[in-house]
C-alpha cells in the first residue's frame, strides 16, 4: 500500500539512495534523466509526508546515479551530457541534506560520461564511457585521485554497472556477463589499487545490466543475481509507455571457479531493471511491471515467478506523470520497514507491505 510520494512529473527520474542522516533523520536523493542536471534531496523521516529539502544542479543532461557514503556525509552523483563534455563525478557534502554543497568534481579520464558508480570504503568505483571502471580514492574528498582501473580485454567489451560488497566488485558487462573482481576481499590478493579478477559468468542474450550478491544462510549457497535490460520495441521518452524485456538470472557462485545458472525470475511481457536483496527477500524494479517483492529463501531452481514466490507487487500509475499512467519503475531500496523506489515517469514512492486478505497484521 502507498504511504507517501515525492512527486516529480516534469522530468524523468533516475536512481535513488535512502539513508539515515547525521542528525538521525532519514533522507533520500534522486537523480534526473535527460533533463536539467538536477539531484533532488528529500526528507523521508515520515514516509507519509515526504518533503523536498534541497536541489543541486550541475552541468549535465542526466544525473543517472546517486550514492551516499556509509557515514551519511558524502553524496556522489554521476554526470552525462555536460555542455563542455567534462562529465565525470561530482562530490557533494550532504552532512546537512537541507544545505547540500559541492565539494569538488573529478573528471580525469571520465569525460565520456559516468553512467553508474559505487562508494565502498573511501573509494569510488566509477564507470568510464561504458568501457571500464576507475577506482578513485576519496579519503580526502576535496582531493580525489585515481588508484587503479579495471577493464576487460575482450573484443567490443562494454560495462553498465558495478556493485561492491565484502571486498568484491561485481560488474555487469553486457555480452561478457557478470565479472567478479577482488578489490580487498583477499580471495585473490586484490586491493583497490590492485584489482584482480576472480571469475565471470556469461549467458547467451548478452543483456547483463546489473548484479547483486546474495548469501543464502539456510542452504549455504552463494549467488550472484544478474539482471537484464532490453528494449526490443525501443525506449519511449515522450509519449507512449515502454515495453521492456529481460529477467533475473540466479548464478550459483559457491564455487567461484565453476559458476552455474540455477534459477530465474521472469515476468512475461516486461523487463527487469535494478533490484535489492534484504535477508531472503528480493525487491525488483521491473520497469513496466512495477515493483515486485519475491521470496528467495531455500533452494532456488527454475522460474521463481511461475512457482508463486512473488509476495507482492505494485504498479505506480500517475495520470499526470512525465508519461501519464506508464509505470517504469527504476530502482528499489528497503529502509526501516518501508520500501522506497524511484519511477522514471513519476518520481519517488514510499510503500509498505500490507497483510494479505484474511491474514493478521504483522
Secondary structure, 3 states (H helix, E strand, C coil): CEEEEEECCCCEEEEEEEEECCCCCEEEEEEEECCCCEEEEEECCCCCCCEEEEEEECCCCECCCEEECCCCCEEEEECECCCCCCCCEEEEECCCCCCCEEEEEECCCCCCCCCCEEEECCEEEEEECCCEEEEEECCCCCCCEEEEEECCCCCCCCCCEEEEECCEEEEECECCCEEEEECCCCCCCCECCECEEEEEECCCCCCEEEEEEEEECCCCEEEEEEEECECCCCCCCCCCCCCCECCEEEEECCCCCCCEEEEEECCCCCCCCCEEEECCEEEEECECCCEEEEECCCCCCEECCCCCCEEEEECCCCCCCCCCCCCCEEEEEEECCEEEEEECCCEEEEECCCCCCCCCCC
